[in-house]
Amino acid sequence: MNDGAGRNVMSGIYSVQHNVTAMFAHRQAMLNNGTLSKALERLSSGYRINRSSDDVAGLAVSERLRAQVRGFQRAALNIQDGASLLQTADAAIQDIHDILQRMRELLIQAANGIYSNSDRALIQQEIAELMDEIDRIHTSAEFNKVRIFDYSTADIVWIIDNSGSMGGQQASLKAAAPSFFSELANRNVDARAATIGFSNAANTSVVGNFTSNAGQFAADVGNVGTGGSGTENGMAALQFALNNLTFRQNARKFFMILTDEDSDDGGNNFTGADILASTNALMTSNEIVVDVVTSAAIIGAGANPGLPADIEYRDASTQVAGDNGIGVPNATGGRTFTSLAGTFASNLAAQVDSAIGTLFKFHVGANKNQTFTSALQAPVSTRALGLAGNVSASTQTAAENSISFIDTAIDRLTRIRSSIGAEINRLGFTLDYARVAGEAMQSAESRIRDTDMAAEIIEFTKAQVIVQSANAMLAQSNLLPQNVLSLLG
């Protein structure tokens, strides 16, 4: 008789040194025990793949799918947290809406001719209290100890070219400094500014550290000077600012690069590609580059999904079709300005304030950069709503005139609430997708990695029968050498 490999197992029947038949039966028993052990392992764990050797390719695919599944599970929770934040914001704005409606009611009352000015003074007391409550909500509305509306902290770094041709631009910025700080203060922005002077990489320094004093900042700008030489390197100066200034932890960071050079010796050309394209590795989600370039070169569009916003300005000589003044987006995504004087400070302050407001970014997917940025804008204070100094019930005429300011504030809040409501609805669909996608990924991962219990039980039962049979045959093969005794007569 031959085994499966063609060996004659009968040759060992009368040999007492090597029981080949028993060795064959033992080998088969060991193989069958291994099969039974695998089946037991899969049935007890519920997994078809318990180690990499079970299915190398399947394990690799399964682990990638697991990462997606867990990412979608976490994203679903993130989406719900984001919706909760927006609902909290909506509730706060609803309170402000109610306050405004009450103030409007009081103003209409005060506009009635039957009241004396002393009566209106009492009405004004309630209006003053209601104004204070709006500001309190603005500064104290929180979600998980994070302020919802009052993101009014900014650390601003002016990175100023100190080459010989920059004297006029520096003088204009120095003159605009008081207005710049004043405009930020009017918007309740807690701003500090630092000054970096640069030309080539070796000639870059901190001229003035962070200050909230407009006079000190203006003096620092004046101290930048025009003694620089070499090809300007704005990229090196940006890196220098990141490494050598101490920023407030919760501040939004702005880097304003003021130069009349459209390229630098670091190989970064402002004309061919936006400066932000070279700063992705340096910047974080809380940092914004503002290109204030005064040369005739056209800066590329600020397409940079890694940052929440970027603001680009250029002078009048670089305007293209569609430009119509400072702060208006042009065809390539920038802004235009005619000089650093005039309305430049107020418009730039408005851009800074707007960028501070767009802060909330929810991670809603399983992979990198799958985010949803809320359009929730700050602030909703009485100053931001145009009420501070404009609402008075002291006289009948003042009350009449104040009603229009309340109406404007109500319209602004309505637009904000409409945006919040739309975002909440959008997040609902985003949540549905995350759950469905997670389920689909889980199903795919299950088919690869999980045990088919029915099929495995069949395999286990078969292995059990074969193991029992192999053990019985092993016992029989151990009796074969006893045939030798029959030769002794």
C-alpha positions in Angstrom: 0.0 0.0 0.0 1.3 3.5 -0.9 0.6 6.7 1.0 -0.2 9.9 -0.9 3.5 10.6 -1.5 4.0 7.2 -3.1 5.8 5.6 -0.2 5.2 1.9 0.6 4.0 1.9 4.2 3.6 -1.9 4.2 7.3 -2.3 4.2 7.5 -1.6 8.0 5.0 -4.2 9.1 7.8 -6.6 10.3 10.2 -3.9 11.5 10.4 -3.1 15.2 12.9 -0.2 14.7 10.7 2.1 12.8 6.9 1.8 12.8 6.3 3.7 9.5 2.6 3.1 9.6 2.3 4.7 13.1 4.5 7.6 12.0 2.2 8.2 9.0 -0.9 8.0 11.2 0.8 10.3 13.8 1.6 12.9 11.1 -2.0 12.9 9.8 -3.3 13.2 13.4 -1.1 16.2 14.0 -2.3 17.9 10.8 -5.9 17.2 11.7 -5.3 18.5 15.2 -4.0 21.7 13.6 -7.1 22.1 11.5 -9.3 21.4 14.5 -7.3 24.0 16.5 -7.7 26.6 13.8 -11.5 26.0 13.6 -11.7 26.2 17.4 -9.7 29.5 17.4 -12.0 31.0 14.7 -15.2 29.9 16.4 -14.1 31.1 19.9 -12.8 34.5 18.6 -15.4 35.2 15.9 -12.6 36.2 13.6 -11.3 34.4 10.4 -8.0 36.4 10.7 -6.5 36.2 14.1 -2.8 36.7 13.0 -1.1 38.1 10.0 -0.2 34.6 8.7 -3.9 33.8 8.4 -4.4 36.2 5.4 -1.7 38.8 4.8 -3.5 40.8 2.1 -6.8 40.5 3.9 -5.3 41.8 7.1 -3.9 44.8 5.4 -7.2 45.7 3.8 -9.1 45.0 7.0 -6.9 47.3 9.1 -7.4 50.1 6.6 -11.2 49.6 6.7 -11.1 49.5 10.5 -9.4 52.9 10.5 -12.2 54.2 8.3 -14.9 52.7 10.5 -13.5 54.1 13.7 -12.9 57.4 12.0 -16.5 57.6 10.9 -17.7 56.7 14.4 -15.7 59.5 15.9 -16.7 61.9 13.1 -20.4 61.1 13.9 -19.8 62.2 17.5 -17.9 65.3 16.3 -20.8 66.2 14.1 -23.3 65.9 17.0 -21.0 68.0 19.2 -20.8 70.6 16.4 -24.6 70.7 16.1 -24.9 71.1 19.9 -22.6 74.1 19.7 -24.6 75.7 17.0 -27.8 75.0 18.9 -26.3 76.7 21.9 -25.4 79.7 19.7 -28.9 79.7 18.3 -30.4 79.8 21.8 -28.1 82.7 22.8 -29.1 84.7 19.7 -32.7 83.9 20.4 -32.3 85.6 23.8 -30.7 88.6 22.1 -33.6 88.6 19.6 -36.1 88.7 22.5 -34.1 91.5 24.1 -34.2 93.6 20.9 -37.9 93.0 20.5 -38.4 94.3 24.1 -36.1 97.3 23.4 -38.1 98.1 20.2 -41.3 97.9 22.2 -39.9 100.4 24.8 -38.7 102.8 22.0 -42.1 102.8 20.4 -43.6 103.5 23.9 -41.1 106.3 24.4 -42.0 107.8 21.0 -45.5 108.4 22.2 -46.2 112.0 22.9 -48.1 111.4 26.2 -44.8 110.7 28.1 -42.6 113.4 29.7 -38.8 113.2 29.4 -38.6 112.1 33.1 -40.9 109.2 32.1 -38.6 108.4 29.2 -35.6 108.5 31.5 -37.1 105.5 33.4 -37.6 103.7 30.1 -34.0 104.5 29.2 -32.9 102.7 32.4 -34.4 99.5 31.3 -32.9 99.9 27.8 -29.5 100.4 29.3 -29.8 97.2 31.3 -30.9 95.3 28.3 -27.9 96.7 26.3 -25.7 95.4 29.1 -27.3 92.0 28.9 -26.6 91.7 25.2 -22.9 92.4 25.8 -22.9 89.9 28.7 -24.3 87.2 26.4 -21.8 88.2 23.8 -18.9 87.6 26.1 -20.1 84.8 28.3 -22.0 82.4 25.9 -19.8 79.3 26.0 -19.8 75.7 24.9 -17.4 73.3 26.7 -15.7 76.4 28.2 -15.1 77.8 24.7 -16.6 81.2 24.0 -19.0 81.1 21.1 -19.1 84.7 20.0 -16.3 86.6 21.6 -13.3 85.6 19.6 -11.9 89.1 19.8 -8.2 88.4 20.5 -5.6 89.0 17.8 -1.8 88.9 17.7 -0.8 90.8 14.5 2.8 90.7 13.2 3.8 93.3 10.6 6.7 91.8 8.6 8.1 94.9 6.9 10.6 95.1 4.0 13.4 97.4 5.2 15.0 98.0 1.8 15.7 101.5 0.5 12.6 101.8 -1.6 10.2 101.2 1.4 10.5 104.6 3.1 7.2 106.0 1.8 5.2 102.8 2.6 6.6 102.7 6.1 5.7 106.3 6.7 2.1 105.6 5.4 1.8 102.6 7.8 3.1 104.7 10.7 0.6 107.3 10.0 -2.2 104.7 9.7 -1.3 103.0 12.9 -3.6 105.0 15.3 -6.5 104.5 12.9 -5.8 100.8 12.6 -5.8 100.3 16.4 -8.8 102.5 16.8 -10.8 100.6 14.2 -10.0 97.3 15.9 -11.0 98.6 19.3 -14.3 99.8 17.8 -14.9 96.2 16.8 -14.1 95.0 20.3 -10.9 93.3 19.1 -8.2 92.9 21.7 -5.3 93.4 19.4 -1.5 93.5 19.8 1.0 94.2 17.1 4.7 93.3 16.7 7.1 94.6 14.1 9.7 92.6 12.1 12.1 94.2 9.8 13.6 92.1 7.0 15.5 92.2 3.7 17.7 89.2 3.2 17.6 86.2 5.5 20.6 87.4 7.5 19.1 90.9 8.0 15.9 90.1 9.9 15.1 91.2 13.4 12.4 92.0 15.9 12.1 95.7 15.8 9.3 95.9 18.2 7.7 93.2 20.3 3.9 92.9 20.8 2.2 96.1 22.0 -1.4 97.2 22.3 -0.3 100.9 22.3 -0.8 102.5 18.9 1.9 105.1 19.6 4.5 102.5 20.4 3.6 100.4 17.3 3.9 103.6 15.2 7.3 104.2 16.7 8.4 100.6 16.0 7.4 101.0 12.4 9.4 104.1 12.2 12.4 102.2 13.6 12.4 99.6 10.9 14.4 101.9 8.7 15.5 101.4 5.1 19.1 100.1 5.7 18.4 96.6 4.4 20.2 95.2 1.3 20.1 92.1 -0.8 17.1 90.3 -2.3 14.2 90.4 0.1 13.2 87.1 1.7 9.7 87.4 3.0 9.5 83.6 3.6 12.5 83.6 5.9 11.1 86.6 7.7 7.8 84.8 8.3 9.6 81.8 9.7 11.7 84.1 11.9 8.5 85.7 13.3 7.1 82.3 14.1 10.2 81.3 16.0 11.0 84.5 17.8 7.7 85.9 19.0 5.6 84.8 22.0 2.0 84.6 21.0 -1.0 84.4 23.3 -2.4 80.9 23.4 -6.0 81.7 22.4 -5.2 84.6 19.9 -5.8 84.4 16.2 -2.4 85.1 14.6 -2.1 87.4 11.6 1.1 87.9 9.6 1.1 91.0 7.4 3.8 91.0 4.9 4.5 94.5 3.6 6.9 94.7 0.7 7.4 96.1 -2.8 9.3 93.1 -4.0 7.3 90.4 -5.8 9.8 87.6 -5.2 12.6 86.6 -2.8 15.8 84.8 -2.7 14.2 81.7 -1.2 12.7 80.9 -4.6 9.2 81.9 -3.7 7.7 84.2 -6.3 4.6 86.1 -5.3 3.7 86.5 -8.9 3.8 82.8 -9.9 2.3 81.3 -6.8 0.7 82.7 -3.7 2.9 83.0 -0.7 0.6 80.8 1.3 1.4 77.8 -0.9 4.9 77.8 0.6 3.7 78.2 4.2 1.4 75.2 4.6 4.0 73.4 6.6 4.6 76.4 8.9 1.1 77.6 9.6 -1.7 76.2 11.7 -5.5 76.6 11.6 -5.2 79.6 13.9 -2.8 81.5 11.8 -3.5 83.7 8.8 -1.1 85.4 6.3 -2.1 88.8 5.0 -0.2 89.8 1.9 0.2 93.5 1.7 2.3 93.8 -1.4 2.7 97.2 -3.0 4.5 96.2 -6.2 2.9 96.1 -9.6 3.2 92.3 -9.7 -0.1 90.4 -9.4 -0.2 87.9 -6.6 -1.7 84.5 -7.3 -5.1 83.6 -5.9 -5.1 82.6 -2.2 -6.3 79.0 -2.7 -5.2 77.3 0.5 -7.7 74.9 2.1 -5.3 74.2 5.0 -6.0 77.7 6.5 -9.3 79.2 7.5 -8.7 82.4 5.6 -6.2 84.5 3.9 -6.4 88.2 3.0 -4.6 89.7 0.1 -4.2 93.4 -0.8 -2.5 95.0 -3.8 -2.2 98.5 -5.0 -4.2 100.2 -7.7 -1.7 99.4 -10.4 -2.5 95.7 -10.1 -6.2 96.0 -10.4 -7.9 93.7 -12.9 -11.3 93.6 -14.4 -13.9 93.3 -11.6 -12.0 95.3 -9.0 -13.9 98.2 -7.6 -12.1 99.3 -4.5 -10.5 98.2 -1.3 -11.8 95.1 0.3 -13.5 93.9 -2.8 -12.5 90.5 -4.1 -11.0 90.6 -7.6 -10.8 88.0 -10.3 -7.8 86.3 -8.8 -9.0 86.2 -5.2 -7.2 89.2 -3.7 -8.2 92.7 -2.6 -7.2 96.1 -3.9 -6.1 99.3 -2.2 -4.8 102.6 -3.4 -2.4 103.4 -0.6 -1.8 102.6 3.1 -3.5 105.9 4.0 -7.1 106.8 3.9 -9.6 104.0 4.4 -6.9 101.3 4.3 -6.7 101.0 8.1 -10.5 100.7 8.6 -10.9 98.2 5.8 -8.0 96.0 6.9 -9.3 96.1 10.5 -12.7 94.9 9.2 -11.0 92.1 7.4 -9.1 91.1 10.5 -12.3 91.2 12.6 -14.1 89.1 10.0 -11.4 86.5 10.0 -11.5 86.2 13.7 -15.1 85.4 13.6 -14.8 82.4 11.3 -13.3 80.1 13.9 -15.2 76.9 14.4 -14.0 74.0 12.2 -15.7 70.6 12.8 -13.9 67.4 11.7 -16.7 65.5 10.0 -14.9 62.8 8.1 -12.7 59.8 8.6 -9.6 61.3 7.0 -7.4 64.3 7.1 -8.9 67.7 6.2 -12.4 66.4 5.9 -13.8 69.4 7.8 -16.8 71.7 7.9 -16.1 75.3 8.8 -19.0 77.1 10.4 -19.9 80.5 9.1 -20.8 81.6 12.6 -19.5 85.1 12.8 -18.5 87.2 15.8 -19.4 89.4 17.4 -23.0 90.0 18.5 -22.2 92.8 20.9 -24.1 96.1 21.0 -21.2 97.8 19.2 -21.1 95.1 16.5 -24.9 95.3 16.1 -24.7 99.1 15.6 -26.6 99.8 18.9 -23.9 101.3 21.1 -24.4 105.1 21.2 -27.3 104.9 18.8 -30.2 103.8 21.0 -31.8 106.4 23.2 -35.3 107.0 24.6 -34.3 110.3 26.2 -36.6 112.3 23.9 -39.4 111.5 21.5 -37.3 112.3 18.5 -34.4 110.1 19.8 -36.7 107.2 20.4 -38.1 107.5 16.9 -34.7 107.6 15.3 -33.5 104.6 17.5 -36.1 102.3 16.1 -34.3 101.9 12.8 -31.1 100.8 14.6 -33.0 98.1 16.4 -34.5 97.0 13.1 -31.1 96.8 11.5 -29.8 94.7 14.5 -32.7 92.4 14.3 -32.1 91.9 10.5 -28.4 91.1 11.2 -29.3 88.6 13.9 -31.9 87.0 11.7 -29.3 86.4 9.0 -26.9 84.9 11.5 -29.7 82.6 12.9 -30.7 81.6 9.4 -27.1 80.7 8.7 -26.9 78.7 11.9 -30.2 76.9 11.1 -28.9 76.0 7.7 -25.7 74.7 9.1 -27.5 72.6 11.7 -29.6 71.0 8.9 -26.5 70.5 6.8 -24.8 68.7 9.7 -27.8 66.5 10.0 -27.2 65.2 6.4 -23.5 65.0 7.2 -24.3 62.8 10.2 -26.4 60.5 8.1 -23.6 60.1 5.6 -21.0 59.4 8.3 -23.3 56.7 9.8 -24.1 55.1 6.4 -20.5 55.2 5.3 -19.3 53.8 8.6 -21.9 50.9 8.3 -20.8 50.2 4.7 -17.1 50.1 5.7 -18.0 47.9 8.7 -19.8 45.5 6.5 -16.8 45.3 4.1 -14.4 44.8 7.0 -16.7 42.1 8.4 -16.7 40.1 5.2 -12.9 40.0 5.2 -12.1 39.5 8.9 -15.0 37.9 10.6 -15.7 34.2 10.8 -18.5 32.6 8.8 -19.8 30.7 11.8 -21.9 28.2 9.7 -19.1 27.3 7.4 -16.6 27.1 10.3 -18.9 24.8 12.3 -19.0 22.5 9.3 -15.2 22.6 9.1 -15.0 22.0 12.9 -17.3 19.0 12.8 -15.4 17.5 9.9 -12.1 18.0 11.7 -13.5 16.4 14.9 -14.5 13.2 13.0 -11.1 13.0 11.2 -9.2 13.6 14.4 -11.1 10.8 16.1 -10.6 8.5 13.1 -6.8 9.4 13.0 -6.5 8.6 16.7 -8.2 5.2 16.2 -5.9 4.4 13.3 -2.9 5.5 15.3 -3.8 3.0 18.0 -4.2 0.3 15.4 -0.9 1.1 13.8 0.8 0.7 17.2 -0.4 -2.9 17.3 1.2 -3.9 14.0 4.8 -4.5 15.4 3.2 -7.3 17.5 2.9 -9.3 14.3 6.7 -10.0 14.7 5.8 -12.3 17.7 4.1 -14.7 15.3 7.4 -15.5 13.7 8.7 -17.0 17.0 6.3 -19.9 16.7 
